[in-house]
Amino acid sequence: MPNPRKRLTDRKREAIMRAAVDEFRTAGYEATSMDRIAAAAGVSKRTVYNHFPSKEELFGHCLLYTSDAADEGLGV
C-alpha cells in the first residue's frame, strides 16, 4: 500500500522499480523495454528516463533493490 507521506517522485520511483523487477523476471532482460516498464508502473516513458537514463542502469538498480529487499526479508 502506498505511503501517502512519501513524495510523489519517490512513489513513482518505487513503482518503476517494482514494475522493472517484475518485467525483468517475467520477460528477461532482452525482451523487457522501457515502454513495458512504464506501462506496468503506470507512468510515462519520459518519467522512467527521468529516474533512470538507460535500461542498463535501471537493471543495475533492480539488482541492488532485490538484494536489499532480500537482506531485509521483504520478498520482492
Buried (B, 14 or more C-beta within 10 A) or exposed (E): EEEEEEEEEEBBBBBBBBBBBBBBEEEEEEEBEBEBBBBBBEBEBEBBBBBBEEBEEBBEBBEEBBEEBEEEEEEB
